[in-house]
Amino acid sequence: MNLPQKNSSQAGIQPVFDDSWRVWIAQNLMLGATVESLQEILVANGFSKMVAIREIGLAQASPYLHAASQLSNRLAKREWALQIHRKLDKLLPNWGQIQRIHKLSRTDFFYHFYSTNRPVIITGMMDDWPALKKWTPDYFKTHFGERIVEVQAKRNENQRYEIESQQHKQKIALADFVDTIVNGGETNDLYLTANNSGHNATALRELWDDVVQIPEYLDGNSAQRGFLWFGPKGTITPLHHDLTNNFMAQVYGKKLVRLIQSNELPYVYNHLHCYSEVDLDNIDYDRFPLMRHVNIIDCELNAGEILFLPVGCWHYVRGLDISMTMSFTNFLFDNDFSSMYKTYHAV
């Protein structure tokens, strides 16, 4: 029960009962708090028992609270449905693990992973990529060093660097970018990401010729040919979910990916759009106690491996080396889930 700030500093004077206290009463009634417990807290915070009884009674009688309670019940029913799938998932023999499957067929991928919203690591499907043999930081510098690329910069100055990514866009010569990440050591301050793809797909257009649009899974005729990620050891993509199914194809270096299945949504403290404030490297269980119930699946993604990230699957990514990754959304199967997404607001 987080209490509103007191709005009277004079000893012996009853504080003003404002709307912040009325919101507090309504929230706690909807969460199942007893009238007696709310009365005790209000009295302990300087309100008379008469004021406490009156305000709680007004809240209980409010048609607004009744309408909110009805909506809360609908939400609880939907959470029950998520709990069903969460419980059924635990019956699977590979629950809590991510399978690595060599050259997974299109049919098996679709029926066992894409349509069931389950992650998987696929090996052997990038073997014909020229990028696997050519791409290194030195190759980028030597062949494209004079190109001006767009990156995410000064991320360490802003805890909301991912949410406010537009503020961190910066142009830099690729040679200077490579020198910085090769000589600068482990950092999250500078990263070329999918948020920069609008500029970089043109600036580095030849690189896309080194990438094979895996015909077993991807639509090679799509206008969207993939997104490039390139950064030093230590880059972090904080906990979030995507609005589409995604492939992460690791070309160079290694990444740690920490995943939480989409049916764990009630526990991950989704506070805005597709983001969570939970730091999976250092979970504050006092602030986020429901995270104790969450199953976090860790995997290391190596060069030449593809991770399938199902739509809605929460994930956190950290670069374990200087790393180059391509991501794709142009699947052969229906991947339109964003058109039904209506929750960009704070939740």
C-alpha atoms as one frame of an Amber mdcrd trajectory, in Angstrom:
protein
   0.000   0.000   0.000   2.026   2.976  -1.221   0.630   6.018   0.570   0.124
   9.456  -0.992   2.414  12.211   0.229   1.132  14.114   3.249   0.020  17.613
   2.352   0.119  19.291   5.755   3.347  19.957   7.610   1.869  21.637  10.686
   1.701  19.438  13.765  -1.796  18.849  15.108  -3.564  19.966  11.927  -5.494
  17.293  10.043  -4.171  16.893   6.495  -6.378  17.719   3.542  -8.173  14.714
   2.097  -7.481  15.168  -1.615  -7.970  13.041  -4.719  -4.667  11.232  -4.258
  -6.107   9.662  -1.089  -9.361   8.819  -2.888  -7.382   7.062  -5.626  -5.473
   5.190  -2.921  -8.724   4.027  -1.281 -10.195   2.889  -4.604  -7.070   0.984
  -5.611  -6.833  -0.837  -2.308 -10.532  -1.701  -2.200 -10.126  -3.242  -5.660
  -7.091  -5.149  -4.416  -9.167  -6.670  -1.609  -8.098  -4.589   1.383 -10.579
  -4.563   4.275 -12.436  -1.450   5.330 -10.984  -1.790   8.831  -7.389  -1.870
   7.592  -7.931   1.218   5.430  -9.546   3.069   8.344  -6.575   2.266  10.577
  -4.079   3.557   8.020  -6.030   6.766   7.393  -6.315   7.474  11.122  -2.599
   6.750  11.563  -1.930   9.365   8.871  -3.781  12.119  10.709  -7.390  11.812
   9.500 -10.283  11.523  11.904 -12.191   8.257  12.045 -15.292  10.114  10.837
 -13.465  11.318   7.704 -12.080   7.829   7.087 -15.520   6.183   7.370 -17.126
   8.810   5.160 -14.532   8.653   2.371 -14.383   4.855   2.304 -18.192   4.741
   2.211 -18.301   7.201  -0.700 -15.791   5.058  -2.576 -17.791   1.883  -1.974
 -20.962   3.553  -3.240 -19.335   5.135  -6.306 -20.602   3.893  -9.688 -17.140
   4.710 -11.032 -15.600   2.164  -8.655 -18.253  -0.388  -9.608 -17.430   0.085
 -13.298 -13.710  -0.215 -12.568 -14.357  -3.387 -10.592 -16.206  -4.913 -13.538
 -13.261  -4.147 -15.810 -10.896  -5.565 -13.180 -12.902  -8.793 -13.138 -12.615
  -9.064 -16.911  -8.854  -8.595 -16.610  -8.684 -11.255 -13.896 -10.466 -13.685
 -16.218  -7.903 -13.025 -18.933  -5.084 -13.542 -16.452  -6.693 -16.876 -15.554
  -6.435 -17.875 -19.212  -2.730 -16.967 -19.161  -2.313 -19.054 -16.012  -3.842
 -22.037 -17.822  -1.249 -21.813 -20.587   1.524 -21.202 -18.057   0.561 -24.378
 -16.194   0.208 -26.419 -19.385   3.660 -25.264 -20.559   5.186 -26.840 -17.456
   3.906 -30.241 -18.580   6.168 -30.162 -21.632   9.314 -32.311 -21.367  11.565
 -29.413 -22.402   9.919 -26.793 -20.204  12.371 -24.192 -18.934  14.882 -24.900
 -21.695  15.481 -23.700 -25.218  16.091 -26.500 -27.667  18.917 -26.332 -30.192
  17.825 -28.052 -33.395  20.007 -28.521 -36.459  18.435 -27.481 -39.758  14.878
 -27.456 -38.479  12.408 -28.028 -41.318   9.802 -25.417 -42.236   6.958 -27.735
 -41.232   8.433 -28.627 -37.846   9.344 -24.995 -37.181   5.810 -23.852 -37.926
   3.910 -26.564 -36.034   6.174 -26.932 -33.002   7.447 -23.377 -32.463   5.941
 -20.587 -34.584   2.303 -21.567 -34.035   2.853 -22.544 -30.374   4.713 -19.361
 -29.410   7.812 -21.235 -28.220  11.436 -20.087 -28.682  14.034 -22.299 -30.341
  17.664 -22.015 -31.472  18.267 -23.243 -35.021  21.737 -24.256 -36.174  23.126
 -24.950 -39.629  20.835 -22.600 -41.550  23.403 -19.794 -41.919  26.197 -21.941
 -43.314  25.835 -20.412 -46.802  26.007 -16.815 -45.579  29.018 -14.907 -46.980
  28.698 -12.704 -43.881  29.826 -15.565 -41.618  33.188 -15.659 -43.397  33.628
 -11.954 -44.135  32.165  -9.839 -41.350  34.611  -8.623 -38.724  35.176  -5.146
 -37.279  38.285  -4.810 -39.446  36.352  -5.812 -42.572  33.726  -3.156 -41.881
  36.400  -0.515 -41.303  38.462  -1.443 -44.356  35.603  -1.652 -46.860  33.076
   0.861 -45.512  35.047   3.025 -43.088  34.243   6.305 -44.841  30.486   5.654
 -44.779  28.445   7.758 -42.364  26.281   5.521 -40.186  23.661   6.241 -37.581
  24.131   4.830 -34.059  22.663   5.072 -30.568  25.097   7.189 -28.513  25.427
   8.481 -24.930  23.150   5.743 -23.604  24.846   5.760 -20.197  23.506   9.257
 -19.555  19.869   8.162 -19.616  18.285   5.178 -17.855  15.433   5.357 -20.392
  17.773   5.113 -23.382  15.683   2.448 -25.087  12.297   4.105 -24.530  13.744
   7.458 -25.579  15.906   6.061 -28.364  15.130   8.961 -30.716  17.156  11.250
 -28.444  20.276   9.107 -28.799  20.605   8.965 -32.589  23.944  10.249 -33.814
  25.854  10.169 -37.114  29.461   8.948 -37.205  31.945   7.596 -39.757  31.949
   3.806 -39.567  35.762   3.743 -39.165  35.489   5.952 -36.069  32.677   3.801
 -34.705  34.755   0.627 -35.171  37.817   2.190 -33.522  35.727   3.291 -30.556
  34.159  -0.091 -29.874  37.369  -2.059 -30.510  39.528   0.140 -28.261  36.938
   1.287 -25.744  36.368  -1.999 -23.940  33.089  -3.157 -22.417  30.359  -0.519
 -22.593  26.665   0.081 -23.232  27.217   3.671 -24.290  27.417   3.188 -28.056
  25.452   0.736 -30.188  24.297   0.460 -33.813  20.800  -1.047 -33.562  17.599
  -1.741 -35.452  16.470   1.744 -34.380  19.042   3.053 -36.864  18.028   0.799
 -39.750  16.246   3.501 -41.737  19.574   5.197 -42.432  21.987   2.256 -42.298
  20.181  -0.055 -44.718  21.080   2.499 -47.386  24.466   3.601 -46.047  25.679
  -0.015 -45.817  23.535  -1.481 -48.584  26.275  -3.832 -49.875  26.307  -5.709
 -46.570  22.832  -7.064 -47.260  24.286  -8.991 -50.220  26.214 -11.075 -47.653
  22.978 -12.124 -45.954  20.840 -14.995 -47.259  17.071 -14.620 -46.836  16.668
 -18.145 -45.449  14.054 -19.566 -47.873  12.971 -22.268 -45.428  11.404 -19.616
 -43.169  11.640 -16.128 -44.686   9.989 -14.314 -47.581  12.875 -13.257 -49.818
  10.574 -10.970 -51.826   9.703  -8.843 -48.821  10.739  -5.196 -48.906  12.065
  -5.641 -45.366  15.394  -7.464 -45.653  16.464  -7.396 -42.018  17.987  -5.162
 -39.347  21.669  -4.847 -38.422  22.962  -4.724 -34.821  26.656  -4.007 -34.222
  28.223  -3.078 -30.920  30.909  -3.694 -28.300  30.950  -6.180 -25.477  28.545
  -4.975 -22.794  25.724  -3.600 -24.939  22.335  -4.150 -23.327  18.839  -4.267
 -24.720  16.653  -4.033 -21.600  13.648  -6.229 -20.864  10.869  -5.812 -23.423
   8.736  -7.743 -25.883   8.323  -7.290 -29.629   5.077  -6.834 -31.551   6.031
  -9.473 -34.126   7.754 -12.810 -34.261  11.493 -12.292 -34.693  14.643 -14.076
 -35.760  17.983 -13.126 -34.179  20.718 -14.414 -36.500  24.137 -14.155 -34.862
  26.912 -13.394 -37.357  29.904 -12.453 -35.182  30.594 -12.771 -31.463  28.237
 -14.046 -28.767  25.197 -12.730 -26.954  23.417 -13.674 -23.759  19.645 -13.702
 -24.197  17.381 -13.999 -21.170  13.782 -14.896 -22.024  10.437 -14.932 -20.243
   7.458 -16.563 -21.932   4.585 -14.266 -22.916   2.174 -15.990 -20.519   4.233
 -14.622 -17.593   2.938 -11.118 -18.397   1.114 -10.586 -15.051   4.433 -10.861
 -13.177   6.896  -8.784 -15.221   5.753  -5.243 -14.262   4.940  -3.980 -17.739
   4.807  -0.234 -17.040   4.820   1.343 -20.508   4.172   0.086 -24.033   6.309
  -3.076 -24.443   8.818  -2.335 -21.668   9.505  -3.460 -18.113  11.638  -1.682
 -15.510  12.957  -4.990 -14.139  16.722  -5.417 -14.525  17.206  -9.152 -15.128
  20.879  -8.904 -14.157  20.019  -7.548 -10.721  16.354  -8.092  -9.851  15.092
  -5.925  -6.999  12.684  -8.393  -5.403  11.591  -5.860  -2.781  10.369  -3.554
  -5.535   9.231  -6.342  -7.886   8.158  -9.235  -5.612   6.069 -11.001  -8.287
   9.272 -11.670 -10.226   9.941 -14.468  -7.729   7.311 -16.484  -9.631   8.870
 -15.935 -13.056  10.818 -18.581 -14.941  13.785 -16.921 -16.690  15.418 -18.930
 -19.464  19.037 -18.073 -20.311  20.801 -18.974 -23.514  24.018 -17.988 -25.253
  23.661 -17.319 -28.950  26.805 -18.149 -30.918  27.900 -17.122 -34.390  26.011
 -19.124 -36.997  22.956 -19.687 -34.775  19.436 -18.300 -35.114  17.173 -17.642
 -32.134  13.432 -17.576 -32.769  11.822 -14.992 -30.464   8.043 -15.501 -30.427
   5.770 -12.466 -30.479   5.125 -11.230 -26.944   8.075 -13.161 -25.490   9.928
 -10.935 -23.013  13.669 -10.773 -23.573  16.822  -9.050 -22.392  20.026  -9.139
 -24.473  23.630  -8.483 -23.484  26.675  -8.580 -25.764  29.299 -11.008 -24.454
  31.767  -9.963 -27.180  31.968  -7.394 -29.920  28.891  -8.581 -31.733  27.126
  -8.438 -35.099  23.558  -9.656 -35.434  20.861  -9.576 -38.087  17.200  -9.678
 -37.080  14.266 -10.553 -39.334  10.476 -10.283 -39.250   9.645 -11.224 -42.870
   8.405 -14.746 -42.192   6.532 -16.821 -44.750   3.739 -17.130 -42.187   1.289
 -14.503 -40.929   3.254 -12.121 -38.701   0.776  -9.269 -38.298   0.220  -8.905
 -34.562   0.871  -5.184 -34.244  -2.446  -4.233 -35.881  -4.315  -5.683 -32.888
  -2.018  -4.003 -30.366  -3.644  -1.072 -28.551  -1.595  -0.589 -25.355   1.041
   2.032 -26.115  -0.071   3.956 -23.040   1.244   3.426 -19.522  -0.207   0.323
 -17.868
